């Protein structure tokens, strides 16, 4: 039986709408026309020559930068740069692979654009978007690895900022590793058929490439070929799939760990909870099959037993399964049940922790869940039992400790009962309370009040969306410090000592 529910949409988009299609164009040995001899034309000429193009510049006069390009030999062995000391003509565009124009006025830009189109030549007029069939993006160059960033002309400075961030993430040695991959590809393909064996080899290769900023050591190619030979002779059961329980955090994709992103990028199948945000799923490998198996209170969902069986079935079929859970999988995520079932079936399983909602709530509000003057411990408690109502196996007298901050998960429907029980166990009605729904998401809402007012707060926030209820005097410590003239920043520094 296929226990998996329909994906989030009947026809889920694997790709959100794009303003432009990113295309990488091979220009080695191709003729490209550049009309204009300015510094802007020089930069485009340098890019084109770096790709191995034969660039012909048409301009009566050249800027110093443009003249320097013409004077020196391009680094790419197939490239050339030649200057025609005259204005461009329509016939110059014939048989060109691309046409780049640096036109002074709109009339010339329009004429260049129309002539190029008439010749069937893709055209770009610098700084005139209306006359561009394609655009140049900001580039991160680890060739043969090339990353291009475009903002569709809306904010070039933003594209440059993104490029700087990517530059810091990609080691310089990646260029050499990518070249090694090119050199080995045919030999690896001869030894390993498409599928788990070949993929296992390249994943180990990638791990080595990113584990160090250094270039590959001498002789590493031969060692990698030997490794491919060992993989080819390995028994089939060596390549049984595995399951990774991944914490998706409370919703904000930027709160994911790097290890979680790597797991999503490597998955064959992703079994995700309903509370996992679309922004998190967008980071997954495009080819991965994404299936909704989550459980929401009051709605139809998969049985836990069916989810367990599906993970085993997929792993035994050689799939790498990511069980994607909202928040941290080890906190109210039934991870223990799933791990125990996978262990019984001999399925390898590992866990990638996530930011639990209580931690995200505290950070969003700028409060500390512990404080040496108010709370020396913190508790996370489920707000309802398996059958509804308050959980009966909780020591409520201990929960009512005034020196502890308590965060109730899934307690929206039982909020009034929680308040009554805590007051009955001795917690003062004026104890500070915070209620927050959709933590870290654009739809986040919060309410602050006291324990005796909790029923009013939950009525305002509602419980159709995931709700957290935090109770304890530490929640008001920041406000108290501000009222006493102590800056919250200084208070946080003192607490960290």
Secondary structure, DSSP 8 states (H G I E B T S, - for coil): -------SSTT--SS---SS-------TT-EEEEE--SHHHHHHHHHHHHTT-EEEEE-SS--HHHHHHHHS--SSTT-EEEEESS---GGGGTT-SEEEE--SSHHHHHHHHHHHHHTT-EEEETT-GGGBSS---EEEEETTEEEEE--TTS-HHHHHHHHHHHHHHS-TTHHHHHHHHHHHHHHHHHHS-TTHHHHHHHHHHHHHHHS-SS---TTHHHHHHHHHHHHHHS-GGGG--EEEEEE-BSS-GGGS-HHHHHHHHH-SEEEE-TTS-HHHHTTS-TTSEEEE----TTS----HHHHHHHHHHHHHTT-EEEEEESB-TTSSS-HHHHHHHHHHTT-EEEEE----HHHHHHHHHT--S-BTTTBSEEEEEESS-TTSSS-TTS-HHHHT-TTEEEEEES-STTHHHHHHHHHHTT--TT-EEEEEESTTSTT-EEEEEEGGGHHHHHHHH-SSS-EEEEESGGGGHHHHHHHTT--HHHHHHHHH-
